[in-house]
Amino acid sequence: MEKPEVDEPSQSASFEESEIEYVSYGGEHHLPLIMRLVDEELSEPYSIFTYRYFVYLWPQLSFLAFHRGRCVGTVVCKMGEHRNTFRGYIAMLVVIKPYRGRGIATELVSRSIRVMMESGCEEVTLEAEVTNKGALALYGRLGFVRAKRLFCYYLNGVDAFRLKLLFPRPELDISQMMMAHRDGRQEHSHDHLPQDQCCEDHHHH
Ligand SMILES: CC(C)(COP(=O)(O)OP(=O)(O)OC[C@H]1O[C@@H](n2cnc3c(N)ncnc32)[C@H](O)[C@@H]1OP(=O)(O)O)[C@@H](O)C(=O)NCCC(=O)NCCS
């Protein structure tokens, strides 16, 4: 697949993958590092309240990648009850250009997803611009599928795909299923709801 010029060797940093250190959000000193990366690399503008909302409430779901003391990548997420499902949501993912194509984003996202799974999430969702080949390929490799297309989702007018990763749930036994049935719960019911009820996640600025 065609890679953008940012992955040209001339612009790549030289490093061993073992030199990249991954840490979960550790406090206020990490906030400007996250903000700088996201502001530089994502099209969507976020206010400081949006960043704080995520990292204060779910510090264990945000990770930073460092190389020799320099922050080179970050992922910011949340999780919670959503229409009868407990689900994780990946809000922001960025790796700076010289460090791309070496698996750093995959490692960041995998760490967040692992914590989400351990916390009882049944699925993980996110939105990506339909034109963002790199992100779509990355999440596709991790098992995400395209759940729907959101028209004109971003402030720049671009459509988004909502991507979804469903976890296998072998632990769900028959008694739980019967209880769920009695509660009138319906698996995947959120897939068929009006769009405005599904799009709350991104618009906090
Ligand atoms: C998307 C992004 C986070 C990927 O970071 P990364 O560290 O380079 O990703 P990885 O090295 O973990 O990539 C893993 C796989 O994703 C796919 N991929 C990543 N970038 C790609 C690109 N530009 N073109 C095609 N496939 C790409 C490849 O399948 C890759 O595996 P491979 O290297 O074995 O081919 C990075 O390009 C970025 O920060 N982009 C700008 C911000 C952004 O778009 N964020 C996502 C918003 S939804």
The ligand as an ORCA input file, in Angstrom:
! r2SCAN-3c Opt
* xyz 0 1
  C      -2.122      6.633     12.095
  C      -0.839      6.683     12.910
  C      -1.198      6.870     14.392
  C      -0.067      5.358     12.718
  O       1.067      5.353     13.562
  P       2.270      4.295     13.336
  O       3.050      4.229     14.593
  O       2.985      4.630     12.087
  O       1.459      2.935     13.126
  P       2.057      1.460     13.168
  O       3.517      1.483     12.815
  O       1.665      0.828     14.450
  O       1.231      0.828     11.964
  C       0.727     -0.462     12.003
  C       0.074     -0.813     10.684
  O      -0.886      0.156     10.302
  C      -0.859      0.347      8.889
  N      -0.406      1.702      8.569
  C       0.030      2.644      9.434
  N       0.310      3.798      8.778
  C       0.045      3.560      7.466
  C       0.111      4.361      6.291
  N       0.523      5.632      6.326
  N      -0.265      3.797      5.120
  C      -0.695      2.523      5.076
  N      -0.778      1.716      6.153
  C      -0.414      2.234      7.329
  C       0.083     -0.677      8.350
  O      -0.671     -1.853      8.117
  C       1.016     -0.874      9.515
  O       1.666     -2.090      9.500
  P       3.004     -2.288      8.625
  O       3.945     -1.192      9.036
  O       3.479     -3.647      9.032
  O       2.590     -2.186      7.197
  C       0.087      7.854     12.456
  O       0.263      7.778     11.059
  C      -0.442      9.226     12.802
  O      -0.175      9.748     13.880
  N      -1.200      9.860     11.884
  C      -1.766     11.182     12.109
  C      -2.854     11.148     13.163
  C      -3.953     10.175     12.836
  O      -4.387     10.067     11.705
  N      -4.435      9.460     13.866
  C      -5.510      8.487     13.758
  C      -6.830      9.169     13.916
  S      -8.177      7.988     13.802
*
